[in-house]
Structure formats: C-alpha cells, structure tokens
Amino acid sequence: MVSVNRRHFLAAASAAAFTSMTSLGRSAEANDELRVVVIGVNSIGNTHLNGFPKIPGVKVVGACDCDSAVLGTRVEEFDKKFGYQLKKYEDLRRVFDDQDVDAVVVGMPNHWHGLATVWGCQAGKDVYTEKPCSHNIWEAGQMAKAAEKYDRIVQIGIQRRSFKHLQDFFQEVHEGALGKIKNVKGLYLSRRESIGRPTSQPTPPATVNHDLWCGPGSTKLERAKYHYDWHWFWDYGNAELGNNGPHILDLCRWAVGAEEFPTAVSSIGGRYAWDDNGQTPNTHLLRYEYAKAPITFEIRDLPTATGKKDTCDYMGLSYGIVIEGEEGTYLGFDTGKVVDPDGKTIREIKGDTGSDGGRQLHRENFVKAVRSRKTSDLNCPVKTGHLSTALCHLGNISHRTGEAVSLSSLSERIQDQPLMSDAAARMTEHLAANGVDVATAAVEMGRTLTIDPTTETFPGDEAANRLLRREYRAPFVVPEQV
Ligand SMILES: NC(=O)c1ccc[n+]([C@@H]2O[C@H](COP(=O)([O-])OP(=O)(O)OC[C@H]3O[C@@H](n4cnc5c(N)ncnc54)[C@H](O)[C@@H]3O)[C@@H](O)[C@H]2O)c1
C-alpha cells in the first residue's frame, strides 16, 4: 500500500510539471496524434474501443481489463477490425505510468470511476469517465479538484449533453417556451430479470484478478454472474437509480435549469417479485425539490404484469422525461415532441444523434476539448456530471436511511404530496399486476432529507451524511488531498 501510494504521489508530483508542459504543447500543436487507452472493455468499453479510432487524429493504443478473457477477446477483435495489436494492461496503474498515453477512457464499474479519474489526472492524462460520474458524492468533489489542479480535461459519459437539438430546446424552455414549468417527470420503465440466489459461495472466474476488480469495494462475492450484475450491490453499483438514472435525471435537471443540488429529496421503493440476493430496489419513486420546479422520477424493472415481456409507459413514454409547462407539455428522450392539452403534437424536437446512441458525438466533443485545452468546451464536465449523478446518490441515501412500512399505508402517508401520490398509485397497481400482495407487502419509505445546496450535505443528519462517502479498501483509496 505504501509503495503504491508513494508511487502515485511521485507520479502526481512529476505530473504537475509534466501537465503544464503538455497543456501548452497540445494547444500549440492541436493536430498531434492523441493516444488513448480504454480501461474496462467488456461492454461499454468495447464501444469506446470501436468509436475513438473513427475520430481523425486519435489512435487507440491500448486496452486494459483485469479479466484476461475479456481483454484477450477485445484485443483480437480490434486487430481484426483495425489491423494492429493493442498494448494489453491488466493493472490500470500501469496505464497511468505509461508516458506514451495521453488520455484514458474509464469503462469500469461505478466503484472505480472516482479513483481512476483522480489517478488519471494525477498522472497527467485526460479522462473520459463513464456515467455515473462517481460512486458517491464526496469522491466527485475530489475528481473535480483533481481535474482543476492538474489542468486535465475530464468528460463524464452522459452523452445526450452533446445533442445540439436538446441544447437548443432546453435553452428555449428556460426562456419560457413551455410557460412556467409546473414539474418534470423522469421515467425509466424497463424490464429485467431476477439475478438469482446462489446456493453455494460463488467464485470469481479464473480469468479475473478479483482483488483489482473489487478495488475500493469489498472482495465478498455474492452474485452468480460476475460482470454487469454488480449494479445491484451497494459496494460497487448504485441501483437502477445510479445506472440509468444519470441519463434521465440529467435531462430532468437540464430542463429545470438547476445548477445546484435540490433542497430536499424523498424516496419510496423496494425489490419485489424476485427471489434473489440483489440489494437494490427494482421499483423506485423519487422526488427532488427545486425552487424552479420539482422533479419526480419513476423507476420500474418489472414488466407490465407477471410473465409478460413488455414494459410500462406513461403518456406513451417508457424512457425519458415529461416537462409539464403551463403552456405546453414536452415528452422525449433522445428526441421528443411538444403536445397540446389534447395530446396533439404541435412541435417535434429532433436533430443529429450521431452513432452509438449519441456516444460518438460525445467522444468528438471530448477530443475537441482535449485539443483546445478548454474545459468550457466540454458538454459534460465533472461539475455537470456530478450535479446530475448526485440526484441518484441523494435518492439512494433517502432510501437507505428509510424504514419499512406497509404498502397499504402509503397513500395516507403521502396524501399531501399529489405528484408522489399519483406515482405511488401507479406503482401499487403495477406491483399488484406482478403478483405482489399489496395488502400485506412492505415498502421502504425513504426519509425526506433536507439538503444544504451550498455545502452539498444534510444539515444535522449524521446517518445521511455518513452515506455521502464510502469506506475505501486500501490501497484503493481516493485521497483526501488530490
Ligand atoms: N454512457 C452510457 O450510455 C453507458 C452505457 C452502459 C454502461 N455505462 C457505464 O459504463 C460502466 C461499465 O459498464 P459495463 O456495462 O460495460 O460493465 P461490465 O461489468 O460489463 O464491464 C466492466 C469491465 O470493467 C472491467 N474492470 C473492472 N475493474 C477493473 C479494473 N480494476 N481494471 C481493469 N478493468 C476492470 C471488468 O473486468 C469488465 O470487463 C458502468 O459504470 C456503466 O454505468 C455507460
């Protein structure tokens, strides 16, 4: 641990000197080849391996993964497609040591985002970090400090920020295109399967360096499927709220025009219909208070009814946002429409979404900022990613500090909150359709937490404040001083 910390301390010290040189050098020679390594290449990382080489002047020079099977496959596929061998790394610290690398893409699970970004900045690399920005609120602050201190370009992978038609439309919304905004609803009405309950202690695949995979989190393995299912364990993931929530809540916050934390959060939810050992809710309602307009968010991972394969919708939308304005309603996700009170479309909001679900436009934006050395050129710098990701963390903190109450008592408990009452009625009906006995079932009633947007903390609330950060497993510790 000491040697690792010392090595990174030394790397950081030399990075500080190196940084100012590269910043000047790159802005002076904007057409230099940009050498990129992607870290974590199973799923989203693979799309980055394939997307970055399409940008003129960018060369992907390596891939890093602590699962040698994943790494081997991706490097082989890359060679077939692009005609050259990538350098392979098992340990991301070797990527940061490599002076031949200019920028890294963090496609690892959520619990690695903060530390990998800080290490990357300390080593003088520019960093494209996938959403959610961080695994907890505190470490996002450390990421921002590191980006600033080492003068690094850090983009967070909330790619819809790079859609020009949404930039333009939300600007119009801020200027009153829909009249005063009454509320914004986020929707992620999806369908997933139970992850099961292993009958014996699972073991990591032989190809995985489990210690490296776990990094800051616990090494206790509780899931049968090693990759992806970590989303449903608090040590590594942030629930569906922190998985697809950053995309949707970012749109909600963008629509409201809120550039700070909300003043309060509340949450209702639970994990229903599945007999498995996932820890996070599969049904979740959230509410965020902003002076401009409240945001609510409905998450469902169960189908319309037991045995069905389809997903629910609200006003015809399963994923996206509904902005309810006094003079019009907007419904959309990548693209959208403004409807009149009868639901008739009066305007379409559409434009170029590029390829790969918008990610290619976002990568291009990152490269543009790397070349200009201006964080202001980024469509989703750490601050933007943090404010939207924080909404996920705040909702999870409300959930995790709450208490179980009977589902049948819910309507009475929230009768003074019309938006939540409506959403809870829809949720209860949906649970009943999925075989939940709503007369006897419990629901986790998250606490309504008051937030100080200036300090980004919960005044006087020790239990909630404790969840603003995590315990880091040494040596994988986000430093107090970046
Ligand atoms: N922007 C988007 O639209 C989008 C879409 C999907 C996923 N994501 C985000 O991307 C991240 C990865 O998601 P995924 O679905 O690809 O997950 P995944 O579990 O399928 O893949 C993660 C990979 O990271 C590797 N990894 C873990 N720890 C590592 C370490 N210390 N060093 C090197 N490699 C390591 C794993 O071995 C695995 O191959 C998540 O944070 C997710 O939220 C973003």
The ligand as a MOL file (V3000), in Angstrom:
LIG
                    3D

  0  0  0     0  0            999 V3000
M  V30 BEGIN CTAB
M  V30 COUNTS 44 48 0 0 0
M  V30 BEGIN ATOM
M  V30 1 N -22.9560 6.0830 -21.2070 0
M  V30 2 C -23.6890 5.0040 -21.4000 0
M  V30 3 O -24.6470 5.0160 -22.1650 0
M  V30 4 C -23.3470 3.7320 -20.6770 0
M  V30 5 C -23.9110 2.5330 -21.1130 0
M  V30 6 C -23.5700 1.3530 -20.4440 0
M  V30 7 C -22.7070 1.4020 -19.3590 0
M  V30 8 N -22.2050 2.5850 -18.9240 0 CHG=1
M  V30 9 C -21.3080 2.6370 -17.7390 0
M  V30 10 O -20.0860 2.0060 -18.0770 0
M  V30 11 C -19.5590 1.3110 -16.9560 0
M  V30 12 C -19.2630 -0.1440 -17.3550 0
M  V30 13 O -20.4670 -0.7660 -17.6990 0
M  V30 14 P -20.4770 -2.1880 -18.4340 0
M  V30 15 O -21.8860 -2.4960 -18.7060 0
M  V30 16 O -19.5220 -2.1630 -19.5560 0 CHG=-1
M  V30 17 O -19.9430 -3.1210 -17.2420 0
M  V30 18 P -19.3080 -4.5980 -17.3270 0
M  V30 19 O -19.3710 -5.1640 -15.9690 0
M  V30 20 O -19.9340 -5.3570 -18.4370 0
M  V30 21 O -17.7870 -4.3300 -17.7560 0
M  V30 22 C -16.8610 -3.7040 -16.9050 0
M  V30 23 C -15.4560 -4.1640 -17.2890 0
M  V30 24 O -14.5280 -3.4690 -16.4460 0
M  V30 25 C -13.5340 -4.3980 -16.0460 0
M  V30 26 N -12.8830 -3.9470 -14.8170 0
M  V30 27 C -13.3790 -3.9100 -13.5610 0
M  V30 28 N -12.4570 -3.4770 -12.7030 0
M  V30 29 C -11.3410 -3.2500 -13.4330 0
M  V30 30 C -10.0390 -2.8100 -13.1110 0
M  V30 31 N -9.6720 -2.5270 -11.8540 0
M  V30 32 N -9.1300 -2.6850 -14.1000 0
M  V30 33 C -9.4560 -3.0000 -15.3880 0
M  V30 34 N -10.6720 -3.4390 -15.7530 0
M  V30 35 C -11.6090 -3.5380 -14.7790 0
M  V30 36 C -14.2930 -5.7010 -15.8730 0
M  V30 37 O -13.4350 -6.8150 -15.8520 0
M  V30 38 C -15.2250 -5.6620 -17.0670 0
M  V30 39 O -14.6150 -6.2400 -18.1910 0
M  V30 40 C -20.5910 1.4400 -15.8500 0
M  V30 41 O -20.1840 2.4060 -14.9340 0
M  V30 42 C -21.8500 1.8440 -16.5620 0
M  V30 43 O -22.6850 2.6320 -15.7540 0
M  V30 44 C -22.4820 3.7500 -19.5910 0
M  V30 END ATOM
M  V30 BEGIN BOND
M  V30 1 1 1 2
M  V30 2 2 2 3
M  V30 3 1 2 4
M  V30 4 1 4 5
M  V30 5 2 4 44
M  V30 6 2 5 6
M  V30 7 1 6 7
M  V30 8 2 7 8
M  V30 9 1 8 9
M  V30 10 1 8 44
M  V30 11 1 9 10
M  V30 12 1 9 42
M  V30 13 1 10 11
M  V30 14 1 11 12
M  V30 15 1 11 40
M  V30 16 1 12 13
M  V30 17 1 13 14
M  V30 18 2 14 15
M  V30 19 1 14 16
M  V30 20 1 14 17
M  V30 21 1 17 18
M  V30 22 2 18 19
M  V30 23 1 18 20
M  V30 24 1 18 21
M  V30 25 1 21 22
M  V30 26 1 22 23
M  V30 27 1 23 24
M  V30 28 1 23 38
M  V30 29 1 24 25
M  V30 30 1 25 26
M  V30 31 1 25 36
M  V30 32 1 26 27
M  V30 33 1 26 35
M  V30 34 2 27 28
M  V30 35 1 28 29
M  V30 36 1 29 30
M  V30 37 2 29 35
M  V30 38 1 30 31
M  V30 39 2 30 32
M  V30 40 1 32 33
M  V30 41 2 33 34
M  V30 42 1 34 35
M  V30 43 1 36 37
M  V30 44 1 36 38
M  V30 45 1 38 39
M  V30 46 1 40 41
M  V30 47 1 40 42
M  V30 48 1 42 43
M  V30 END BOND
M  V30 END CTAB
M  END
